[in-house]
């Protein structure tokens, strides 16, 4: 299954010596550098791309958060897929006046 999907990723990294928002910023940096289409939202970041590619980004986010000092982390992943057509951020957001 390597169709275009949307994947929402929320990470909640924790560390005694690190600010959670700094660790989340590291996660967002990895997503930005991945080259995938994305949108940062208040509670999660939504990405658009092929399933395997986005799961690779999720893995890199985990590795980067731990490398940046996270001691443990919760990660919530939501995936929207369609068996026949690509799933795009624009399709879901167009009626609200933005993409």
N, C-alpha and C positions, 0 to 999 in steps of 0.2 A: 504494500500500500504506500505508494510514493506520490500521491496526489497532493495538490496544494490545499493546505488546511490553515486554520487559525488555531493558535495555541496561546492560552493565557497562563502566565507564570507569576506566581506570588511567592517570594521567598521571605522567610522570617529568620534571619541568622542571628545568633546570640553569642555574646562573649562578655566576660567580666571586664576586660580591659579595652574593649572597642565599642564605639557607638553603633547601634543598630543601623542608623541611617547611613553611616559611612560604609558599612558592609553592603547595604542595599545599593548604594551608589556604585560600588564595585561590580555588582551583578548587572546593573544597567549599562555600565561601561562595556562589559563583555558582549551584551546584546547589541549595542551600538557598533562595536568593532566587527561583529559577525557578518555584517553586510545584508542581513535579512531586513525586510520591511517590518517596522514595529511602531507601536504607539504606547508611550508611557501614560498610565492612568493612575489615579490616586491610590488604588489598592493592588494593582497588578500591572504587568506589561503584556500587551497583546502582540504576538508576532505572526507573520504570514510567510509561508513557505512550504516546502515539501516535508513530510512527516519525519523522515530520517535526519534531514538537515536541522530541523528545529529540536529534535531530541538530542542531537549533538550539542546544540547551544545550551540546552538545559544542563547537560553534563559539564560543560565548560563553566557555567555559572556556579555550579556546586564546587568545582575544583578551585575556582578563583576566590570564592567566599572563604573557604577553608584556608587557602594560602594567605588571605588577608587577615586571618586571625579569628574567624568564627570557630566557636567551640562545638556548637551544634546548630542544626537548622531544620526548620519545617519548610516544606515546599508543596505548594498546591498547584496542580496542573489541570487546566481544562482544555479540551480539544473539541473543535467543531470540524466535522468533515462531511463530505457529500460524495456518494458513490459515483455520481455522474458528472458533476461540474466542480470547478475550483471554488473554494471558499475565500472571499476577499473581505478585507476590512471595509472597503468602500461600499460593498453590497449591504452591509449591516448599518453603516453610518450615513449613507446618502440622504435618507429621509429626515435626518436630524440636522442637515445643513453642513456637514463636515465629513472629512475623511482623514 
